Amino acid sequence: DNGNFPTTEQGIQALLTKPTTGLIPKNYRDGGYLETNTVPKDPWGNDFVYISPGEHGDYDLYSYGADGAKGGDGKDSDIESWNMR
């Protein structure tokens, strides 16, 4: 709708409410962009990490896994948007 992704500062909260800082979207959709009116958590109940512009594309979105800490193995492994198959 607006030709760009929310900045890191605006965060994914910008999917719910129109940002008031940075580049203000001119065509922001009334009611936001999520039907649930809440930003989802990762499967372990933690906040997703969102960076835009990202190091791997327009944005990077990831979860730190079950332990909520960067790195880890198995269920504690990070899940990264740029490594999804």
Residue frames relative to the residue before (quaternion, step in Angstrom):
aa qw qx qy qz dx dy dz
D 1.0000 0.0000 0.0000 0.0000 0.00 0.00 0.00
N 0.8199 0.2785 -0.0965 0.4908 3.56 0.98 -0.85
G 0.5220 -0.6909 0.3815 0.3235 3.58 1.26 0.00
N 0.7819 0.1711 -0.1414 0.5825 3.58 1.24 0.15
F 0.4842 -0.6390 0.5127 0.3073 3.53 -1.30 0.39
P 0.6044 -0.5271 0.4206 0.4241 3.61 -1.15 0.40
T 0.4911 -0.6437 0.4975 0.3114 3.57 -1.12 0.64
T 0.6802 -0.4418 0.3709 0.4524 3.56 -1.29 0.14
E 0.6450 0.5325 -0.3164 0.4476 3.57 0.94 -0.90
Q 0.6824 0.4671 -0.2864 0.4839 3.60 0.95 -0.85
G 0.2280 -0.8304 0.4767 0.1767 3.56 1.15 -0.68
I 0.6640 -0.4989 0.3667 0.4194 3.53 -1.31 0.04
Q 0.4376 0.6649 -0.4592 0.3944 3.57 1.30 -0.01
A 0.5678 0.6083 -0.3687 0.4143 3.58 1.23 -0.50
L 0.5570 0.5806 -0.3995 0.4393 3.59 1.23 -0.13
L 0.7108 0.4322 -0.2406 0.5001 3.58 1.27 -0.39
T 0.8076 0.0902 -0.0104 0.5828 3.55 0.96 -0.89
K 0.5669 -0.6133 0.4354 0.3360 3.54 -1.06 0.79
P 0.4665 -0.6880 0.4766 0.2862 3.59 -0.77 0.99
T 0.2424 -0.7633 0.5843 0.1314 3.53 -1.20 0.64
T 0.6962 0.3794 -0.2611 0.5507 3.58 1.32 0.07
G 0.7750 0.3356 -0.2443 0.4766 3.54 -1.27 0.34
L 0.7640 -0.2794 0.2591 0.5207 3.56 -1.13 -0.70
I 0.2363 -0.7973 0.5439 0.1123 3.57 -0.35 1.27
P 0.4115 -0.7255 0.4894 0.2546 3.63 -0.67 1.03
K 0.3683 -0.7526 0.5114 0.1909 3.57 -0.90 0.98
N 0.7695 0.3261 -0.1658 0.5235 3.58 1.14 -0.61
Y 0.1755 0.8166 -0.5329 0.1355 3.58 1.08 0.67
R 0.4388 -0.7191 0.4847 0.2353 3.55 -0.86 1.03
D 0.5081 -0.6329 0.4894 0.3190 3.59 -0.91 0.90
G 0.8045 0.2585 -0.2033 0.4946 3.56 -0.85 0.94
G 0.5217 -0.6598 0.4073 0.3558 3.59 1.25 -0.01
Y 0.5800 -0.6262 0.4364 0.2845 3.52 -1.35 -0.22
L 0.6849 0.4207 -0.2928 0.5179 3.61 1.23 0.10
E 0.4441 -0.7231 0.4682 0.2466 3.57 -0.72 1.07
T 0.6669 0.5349 -0.3038 0.4206 3.59 1.10 -0.66
N 0.3318 -0.7667 0.4783 0.2706 3.60 1.27 -0.34
T 0.6825 0.3479 -0.3081 0.5641 3.57 1.21 0.59
V 0.4453 -0.6410 0.5418 0.3119 3.55 -1.17 0.58
P 0.4276 -0.7243 0.4677 0.2716 3.61 -0.65 1.02
K 0.3789 -0.6719 0.5891 0.2406 3.52 -1.30 0.49
D 0.5762 -0.5464 0.4451 0.4138 3.56 -1.23 0.21
P 0.7287 -0.4587 0.2642 0.4346 3.64 -1.19 0.22
W 0.6942 0.4450 -0.2687 0.4978 3.62 1.23 -0.34
G 0.6016 -0.6073 0.3449 0.3877 3.58 1.26 0.23
N 0.5433 0.6104 -0.3984 0.4166 3.59 1.26 0.27
D 0.5680 -0.5716 0.4621 0.3702 3.55 -1.25 0.41
F 0.4526 -0.6311 0.5507 0.3061 3.55 -1.19 0.61
V 0.3640 -0.6746 0.5895 0.2547 3.55 -1.25 0.47
Y 0.0496 -0.8016 0.5949 -0.0335 3.57 -0.80 1.08
I 0.0308 0.7823 -0.6197 0.0559 3.56 -0.85 1.03
S 0.1413 0.7802 -0.5985 0.1148 3.58 -0.84 0.99
P 0.4388 -0.2622 -0.8434 0.1653 1.49 -1.47 1.97
G 0.4452 -0.7119 0.4881 0.2381 3.53 -1.11 0.73
E 0.5705 -0.5695 0.4645 0.3666 3.53 -1.32 0.10
H 0.7567 0.3674 -0.1759 0.5113 3.58 1.25 -0.48
G 0.7933 -0.0578 0.0398 0.6048 3.59 1.27 0.10
D 0.7872 -0.2769 0.2183 0.5059 3.56 -1.21 -0.44
Y 0.7795 -0.0321 0.0284 0.6250 3.55 1.15 -0.66
D 0.2372 -0.7101 0.6374 0.1824 3.55 -1.31 0.39
L 0.0211 -0.7733 0.6334 -0.0189 3.55 -0.92 0.97
Y 0.1848 0.8053 -0.5485 0.1288 3.55 -0.74 0.97
S 0.3179 -0.6905 0.6218 0.1884 3.47 -1.45 0.36
Y 0.4132 -0.7105 0.5137 0.2462 3.57 -1.05 0.71
G 0.5842 -0.6098 0.3692 0.3879 3.60 1.21 0.25
A 0.8064 -0.3410 0.2101 0.4351 3.53 -1.36 -0.09
D 0.7145 0.4570 -0.2697 0.4559 3.59 0.98 -0.76
G 0.4067 -0.7468 0.4473 0.2770 3.61 1.25 -0.21
A 0.6381 0.4955 -0.3207 0.4944 3.59 1.28 0.30
K 0.5926 -0.5928 0.4117 0.3576 3.56 -1.07 0.74
G 0.7733 0.2827 -0.2467 0.5111 3.56 -1.00 0.90
G 0.4048 0.7221 -0.5121 0.2291 3.53 -1.25 -0.28
D 0.3302 -0.7242 0.5759 0.1868 3.51 -1.36 0.26
G 0.8056 0.2649 -0.1971 0.4919 3.53 -1.28 0.38
K 0.8361 -0.1145 0.1029 0.5265 3.58 -0.86 -0.94
D 0.6439 0.5104 -0.3170 0.4738 3.59 1.25 -0.30
S 0.4420 0.7026 -0.4506 0.3285 3.61 1.28 0.00
D 0.5065 -0.6245 0.5012 0.3198 3.53 -1.17 0.66
I 0.2139 -0.7332 0.6309 0.1365 3.56 -1.17 0.67
E 0.0693 -0.8397 0.5372 -0.0392 3.55 -0.49 1.26
S 0.5425 -0.6533 0.4241 0.3146 3.59 -0.87 0.98
W 0.6983 0.4766 -0.2823 0.4533 3.61 0.98 -0.72
N 0.7018 0.4167 -0.2717 0.5098 3.59 1.26 -0.08
M 0.4147 0.7059 -0.4743 0.3236 3.58 1.24 0.34
R 0.1774 -0.7803 0.5920 0.0960 3.60 -1.07 0.76
